[in-house]
Each structure stands twice: as C-alpha cells, then as structure tokens.
Amino acid sequence: MPFPELTDGQQLSGADARLKEGTTSPPTHFSEDTLLAAMEHASAEDFAKLEDAERKGLGTPATRAGVIEKLVRSGFVERKKKLLIPTEKGLALIWAMPDQLKSAKLTAEWEEQLGSVERGELSPEDFMNGIIEMLSTLVKSYETVTVVSSALSQSGRTVVGVCPRCGKNVVEGKKSFFCEGYYDKPSCGFTMWKNDRFFTSKRKELTRKIAAALLKTGRVRLTNLFSEKKGIMYDAVVVLDDDGGKYVRYKLEFDNKKKEN
C-alpha cells in the first residue's frame, strides 16, 4: 500500500500511541554449531564478490573445529554446557586486538589478492610486502597498550601498565586503575580514578588506552578538552604528575607554552 501524500501542518486523527517500558536482552552466546556456521558465512557479502575463490569464510571445513579447540586449550574460551563463553583472558585479547584483524573482511581481501597473484596480476613479493606494511603500522599504533608481556595479572584482572611507585602491575577495576600493591601493608596507594575531576571537568573519560599511555610514557596528547573557564575546546598534553601522595595528580602542557612546574 503506497504511503499517502503529506503536507506541512497537516493534522492526523485516530492515531493510537502507547508508551511501553521494556528491557533489551544481550546477544546469545555461541554454541559450537552456531560458531562454526558463523565462521563459514563470515563476511559473506565480501566473498560473494570474488570469482573462483579457493575458500570462503574463516578457515576451511577441515580447520574450523580445530581453531575452536585451540581457543579452548589456550584459555581464551571455555565450554559451559553447550555454550562457548569467552574467559577474562579472551576478553582481554578481544580488547587489545586491532579491529582490522578482527574483521572477516580482511580474509576476503587477502583471498582477492591471492587470486591476483595466481593470475599473474600481482607478484608474491608485493602481496607479502603489503601484509608487512599493514602489521608494522598496526604495531606502531598500538604501542601504548602493549605495555606488559601478559594481558592479565595473577589476580585475573586486565593489566594496563606498571606502577610508577613500586613497579607492580596496575590493573583495571570497576571504578579505577590501581596498583596490585594497593592492599599491601604498607599500601602502595597508587590509584587512577576513572571519575577523576581532572578528566570529567574537561569532558573526557580516563579510558584504559589513556591510562596505559600515561603509565608507559607519563604523557598522552588529547584533543577536544573542554575549558570550564572559557567554554571552549582545546588540545593539550596530559602529564602524569604523581608525587606519591594520597591522590594521583595530572597537569597540562601546551605546545606554545613552557612546561608547567
């Protein structure tokens, strides 16, 4: 049925509208069967554009089950009844992994390039050099988050860096990033609160990535900081200015000004 013609200012009668309150449900966890099917049909639209592709989706029928088993053996996924549940270690990997590598579209792009190699349109060296260049760029852009060798601490929490006071791991909690020596006697006391007014007053959130950069280099450049005094946005370098006191402090540095004391 075609939509009726409407005009500006037109009033419609007889409409019945009700406000209903409800809640959404989280996505259902994968079972082994549904995950295998998802791997087979991953990025289907991108693979559909390829002619005579050697394979489609992630892996092959002979290797997909083995990939799942490897994830379980490596501690990234665990089986609970018929469902596959990511562990905290797995969630840490998901967080740290670049989006480009998590996309099935990348596999389709490589399959397309391999087809070009087979037809003599692209040299194997150029294909490999493209992968090397991509990985080099990704590694460089993620240097600030790969600050420790292990994604998780002994407590099972995600590690974001090394404590500048005592050298122990700084891990992420619900409300803060804190040193694992916080509960020692005497306490290390190092805590970076997520709701620290230094950041909230500038309309910025102390994210895991920002915290990791501050712990690694002591500084991070941020854009679109809000000035409560002037009501404007500005860019600056946030510096970790910790003096070992009760609260961790921060300060700003500007390109056109001398470093603050």
N, C-alpha and C positions, 0 to 999 in steps of 0.2 A: 504494500500500500504506500503510495507516494506521500511525502511529508507535505502538509498544507502550506500555502503561501502565508508568510507572516509579515506584518508591518510594524514600524516603530509606534509605541504607545498602545498597541492592541491589547485588550484585556481578554483573558480566557476564563471561563467559568466551568464549574463542575470538576475541577481538579481535586483530587484527594491525596493529601500528603501526610505521612506519619513519621515521627522520629522514633527510631528503634535502636536501643543500645545493645551492643554485642561485643564479642572479642574475637580476635583472629587466632588461628592455630598455627604453630610453627610447621615448616615443611616436614614431611615424613622422612625418617631415616631410610637409607638404602638397605635393602637386603642384598644378598649375593646375586640373586637373579636379576633384580632391578638395576643393580650397578653394572652387571655385565651387559644388559640391554642398553643402558645409558652410554657405556663405553663404545658399543657397536655403532650407535647412532649419533655420537657426539659430533657437533659441527656439521650436521648432515647437509645443510644448505651450501656450505663451502665446498664439501666434497662432491656435491652434485654438479658443480661447475667444471669438474675435472673429467677429461675423457681418458678412458683406459687406465685409471689409477690402479696401481698394484694392490692397494688396500684402502679401506675407508674406516673412519672412526679411530679410536685409540687402540693400538695393539692389533693383534690378529686373533682369530678364534682359538689358536693354539697357545697364545701367550697371555690373554686377558686374565684367566683364572690364576695364573702364576703371579701376575702383578699384584692381585689382591692378597694372595698368600704372603708375598714379600712384605706388603704393608703391615700385615698382622704380625709376622715374625719380627719385624723391625720395631714394633711397639707404637706405630702410628695409628693403628685401628685395632679395635677389639670386638670380638663377637659377643653379643648379648642376645640369647635365644636365636632368632633368625635375622636379627638386625646387625649391621656393621656400624659401630659407634666410634667416632674419632676420639683418641685419647688427648690428654693435655699436650703431650709431645706432638701429636698430629696437628692440633690446633695451632701450636707454636710454629710448625712448619708452614701451615697454610698462611699464617700471618706474614712470615718472613719471605715467602716465595713471591717473586715478581709476578704481577698479573699477566704479563706477556707469556710467561712459561706455564701458567695455569690454564691458558686458553687452548682448547682443542683446535682453534683456528690455525695455530702455529703449525700443527701437524699437517693440516691441509695445504698450507703454504709450502712446506718442505716437500710434500708429495708432488706438488705442481712443479717445483724447481727440479726435483729428481727426474720428472718426465722430460723437462727441457734438457737435462744432461743426457738422458737416453737418446733424445732426438738430435743431439749434437748442437743444440742451440745455446747451451751453457756449459762451460768447462767445469770439471770436478773441482779444480782449484778455486774457481770463483765461488762455487757453492759453499765450500768449506770456509773460505775467507769471509763470506757473509755471516756464517754462524759465529766465527771467532770474533768478528767485529761487534755483533749483537751481544754476545756474552761479555765482552770486555766493557761495553757501555753499561750493561746491567750491573756488573760487579762494581763499577766505579760509582754508579748512582746509589747503590745500597751499602756503601762503606760505613755509613753512620749507624746502621742497625746490626751489622755483623761484628759486634764488639766483643763477643766471647766465643769460646770454642764450643760450648754446649748451649743448646736452646733453653734448657731447663736446669734449675738448681736441684740440689739434693732434696729440697722440700717439695719439689714438683712444680714450683711456680716458675713462670717465664722470667728468664734473666734478661735485663736490659743493659747492664753495664757493670763496672767495677766501682766500688765505693771509694771516693777520693780521701776519706778519712782513715779507713782501716784496711782497704784492699779486698774486702769480701765482696760477694755478689750483691748487686742491687736488683731486687725482684719486684714484679708488679703485684700490687694488692688491689682491692676494690676501690679504695679511695686515695692511694698513694703509691709511689715507687720508694721502697725502703730497703735499707741495708739488712742483710741477714744477721748482722751482729746487733740489731736493734734491741733484741731481748736478752743479750748477754749481760753479765754483771762484771764490770760496769758496762752500760749500754753504749753502743756506738752513737746512736741517736740520729743518724743521717736519714732524713725523710724528705722527699719531694712531693708535696701535697698536690693532687690534681686540681683542687679548687683554690689554689694559692691566689691571693688577691692580686699579686703582681701580674698574673696572666688574665684573670677574669676581668680586671678593670680595663684591660686592653682588648677585651672581647676575643681572647684566644684561649684555647684549651691546651693544657700540658699533656700532649699525647705521648705514646710510647716512643714514637720516632724522634720527637723533640727531646725527650728525656735521654734517649740513647746518644744523641748527638752531643748534648751538654756533658754527659758523663765521659764521652770519648775525647772530645777536644776542648771542653769547657766553654763552648760558644756555639751559637746557631743563628743564622740570619733568618728573620721572619718578616713577612710583608703584611700590609694592611692592619697594622696595630692602631688601636683607637686611642686618641688623646682625650681624656675626660675634661681637661682644662680648656683645650682649644676646639674640641668637637670635630677634629679632622683625623684622617687616616695617614699613617706614615710607615716607613720601613726602617728597621734598625737591627743591630746585632744584640742578641740577648746573651749575657755573660753569666756563668755560674760563679757567684761571688761568695763562696762558703767560707766562713771564718771559724767553723767548729762550734758555733753557738747552738742554742735551742732550736732555732729555725734556720733553714737553708735560705740564703738570700740570693737575689739576682740584681743585675744592673744592665743599663743600656749603653751601647756605644754607637756613635753615628759616624758616617764616612767623612763628614765635613766638620767634625769637632774632635778635639783631643779626647783621649781616653779618660773616662771618669775615674776619680780617685776613690 
